[in-house]
Amino acid sequence: MPELPEVETTLRGIEPYVDQQTIARIVVRNPQLRWPVPVQDLRSLHNKKVLKVARRAKYLLFHTDVGVMLLHLGMSGSLRVLLTPQSPGKHDHIDIELQSGVVIRFNDPRRFGCCLFSDDDIDAHALLIKLGPEPLSEAFNGDFLYEKSRGKSQAVKNFIMDGHVVVGVGNIYASESLFESGIRPSSQAGKISRPRYRILANNIKQVLAKAIRAGGTTLNDFTQADGKPGYFRQELQVYARQGEPCTRCQSPIKSKVIGQRNTFYCSRCQK
């Protein structure tokens, strides 16, 4: 599933081609995604300029003066920048055709993504209004996590993956950040001290920033065959390394299901 670094890399990949460009039309070949695509509403964006393209959590937001198109990549979605005409494939569900001749093509084999429209305050949209702060913003820090965690008995890994607490800390980056912080993923969120949360928040920022930088090295791929950023090229410390030696103490990395997700950790380095 695309996580925040991949969505951020997607944003940076398409932004130079979309920002301040006029939408000629939006072609919807398959409106049956996670929610029905509002084809009629999207037609109001024809011949409108994209004033800004932004990201909120894992949602991409195309701002115009008549409303916002909200796009989510789901579990298998991706966007490609087409500089020359190409015939659509089976899973190419939506084309955003720009007057410049560039096409932004949305591909989603599993169809768990979405493309919606809002002509109201986008921050008040039902999908966005209850979301927590962005992890790379100043609003997110260790003190914030500490205050939010008081009285919570859930595992700290589940706590930091809760989008109502903070957005975009997916399974991979939760495992990696907890390892860097020396915190056992199954530890109760409410029992972790303020100093340890400060360390954790800082490591979440660093791990995500590193992943975004890794994805940034493949921005040109958005005009190539698959259009998918390669942020997984980063060197992972624990994720998917069950049985392999810890990079710090050489103990075997362990795996445990927490909140229905495989979780990877070092039992010696993480307490």
Long-range contacts (C-beta under 8 A, 24 or more apart in sequence): 1-74, 1-75, 1-76, 1-170, 2-58, 2-73, 2-74, 2-75, 2-77, 2-78, 3-58, 3-168, 3-170, 3-171, 3-172, 3-173, 3-211, 4-57, 4-58, 4-135, 4-167, 4-168, 4-169, 4-170, 4-173, 4-208, 5-173, 5-208, 5-211, 5-212, 5-214, 5-215, 5-231, 6-73, 6-215, 6-228, 6-229, 6-231, 7-55, 7-58, 7-59, 7-60, 7-73, 7-168, 8-55, 8-212, 8-215, 9-212, 9-215, 9-216, 9-218, 9-219, 9-229, 9-231, 10-60, 10-73, 10-78, 10-79, 10-222, 10-229, 11-53, 11-54, 11-55, 11-60, 12-216, 12-219, 13-79, 13-81, 13-219, 13-221, 13-222, 13-227, 13-229, 14-53, 14-79, 14-81, 14-104, 14-222, 15-53, 17-81, 17-98, 17-100, 17-102, 17-104, 18-50, 18-53, 18-62, 18-96, 18-98, 18-102, 18-104, 19-50, 19-52, 19-53, 20-49, 20-50, 20-51, 21-49, 21-50, 21-98, 21-99, 21-100, 21-102, 22-47, 22-48, 22-49, 22-50, 22-98, 22-99, 22-100, 23-47, 23-48, 23-49, 23-50, 23-64, 23-96, 23-97, 23-98, 23-99, 24-97, 24-98, 24-99, 25-97, 26-69, 26-94, 26-95, 26-96, 26-97, 27-94, 27-95, 27-97, 28-93, 28-94, 28-115, 29-88, 29-92, 29-93, 29-94, 29-95, 30-93, 30-94, 30-111, 32-111, 33-74, 33-93, 33-108, 33-111, 33-112, 33-113, 33-114, 33-115, 34-72, 34-74, 34-111, 34-112, 34-113, 34-114, 35-114, 35-116, 37-93, 37-94, 37-114, 37-115, 37-116, 38-116, 38-117, 41-67, 41-117, 41-119, 42-69, 42-115, 42-117, 44-117, 44-119, 45-69, 45-117, 56-122, 56-128, 56-131, 56-134, 56-167, 57-128, 57-131, 57-134, 57-163, 57-167, 57-168, 58-167, 58-168, 59-127, 59-128, 61-122, 62-96, 63-122, 66-119, 67-117, 67-118, 67-119, 67-120, 68-117, 68-118, 68-119, 68-122, 69-115, 69-116, 69-117, 70-114, 70-115, 70-116, 70-117, 70-118, 70-122, 70-125, 70-127, 71-106, 71-113, 71-114, 71-115, 71-116, 72-113, 72-114, 72-115, 73-108, 73-113, 74-108, 74-110, 74-111, 74-112, 74-113, 74-114, 75-110, 75-112, 75-113, 76-108, 76-109, 76-110, 76-112, 76-113, 77-106, 77-107, 77-108, 77-112, 77-113, 78-106, 78-107, 78-108, 78-226, 78-227, 78-228, 79-104, 79-105, 79-106, 79-107, 79-222, 79-227, 80-104, 80-105, 80-107, 80-222, 80-223, 80-226, 80-227, 81-222, 81-223, 81-227, 82-223, 83-223, 105-227, 107-227, 130-164, 131-163, 131-164, 131-167, 132-162, 132-163, 132-164, 132-165, 132-166, 132-167, 133-166, 133-167, 134-166, 134-167, 134-168, 135-166, 135-167, 135-168, 135-169, 135-204, 135-205, 135-208, 136-205, 136-208, 136-209, 140-166, 140-201, 140-204, 140-205, 141-198, 141-201, 142-194, 142-195, 142-197, 142-198, 142-199, 142-200, 142-201, 142-202, 143-194, 143-197, 143-198, 144-201, 145-197, 145-200, 145-201, 146-192, 146-193, 146-194, 146-197, 146-198, 149-189, 149-190, 149-192, 149-197, 150-190, 151-190, 152-188, 152-189, 152-190, 153-188, 153-189, 153-190, 154-188, 154-189, 155-185, 155-186, 155-187, 155-188, 155-189, 155-258, 155-259, 156-183, 156-184, 156-185, 156-186, 156-187, 156-188, 156-189, 156-192, 156-200, 157-185, 157-186, 157-258, 157-259, 157-261, 157-263, 158-189, 158-258, 158-259, 159-189, 160-200, 160-204, 161-259, 161-261, 166-204, 168-208, 169-204, 169-208, 171-239, 171-261, 171-262, 171-263, 172-236, 172-239, 173-204, 173-207, 173-208, 173-211, 174-263, 175-238, 175-239, 175-263, 175-264, 175-265, 176-207, 176-236, 176-237, 176-238, 176-239, 177-203, 177-204, 177-207, 178-265, 178-270, 179-237, 179-238, 179-264, 179-265, 179-266, 179-269, 179-270, 180-206, 180-207, 180-237, 182-269, 182-270, 182-271, 183-270, 183-271, 184-265, 184-267, 184-270, 184-271, 185-256, 185-258, 185-263, 185-265, 185-270, 186-256, 186-258, 186-263, 210-234, 238-264, 238-265, 238-266, 239-264, 240-264
